[in-house]
Amino acid sequence: MRILVIVLVVLLALVQYRLWIGEDSLVGVWRLEEAVEKQKSENESLRERNSRLAAEVEDLKTGLVTVEDRARSELGMVHEEETYYQIVDR
């Protein structure tokens, strides 16, 4: 009977070791859950960014207003009827 109790205590200790300290322990599961939440948050922000970029691409493909705004701001272009003035600070 005494040997049976010792064997059961050893088995219980082994199970507890795997639960708290082993490779697939509760601490490891908690860390993985935190990593998953962090990745979900990052994925959501990237999904929003992709959505904004897709809308911008679609606007550039279909709308001339956006292309004209880009040409004015990035390339300094003007219409034929417009006069370009540049003010220089001294």
C-alpha positions, 0 to 999 in steps of 0.5 A, a space after each residue: 500500500 505504501 508503494 502505491 501511495 509513493 507511485 501516485 504521489 510521484 505521478 501527481 508531481 509529474 503531472 503538476 510539473 508539466 502543468 506549471 513548468 513543462 513545455 506546454 505549461 499554463 505560462 506558455 499558453 498565457 504567453 501565446 494568448 498575449 502574442 495572438 492578441 498582439 498579432 490580431 491588433 497589428 493585423 487590424 491596423 494593417 487591414 485598415 491601412 490596406 483599405 485606405 491604400 486601395 481606396 486611394 488607388 481606385 481614386 487615382 484610377 478613376 478620378 482626375 481630381 486626385 491626379 491633378 492634386 498630386 501633380 500640383 503638390 508633388 510636381 509643381 504643375 499648373 493649368 494653362 490658364 493659371 499663373 505661377 507665383 513663387 514668393 522667396 523669403 530673404 
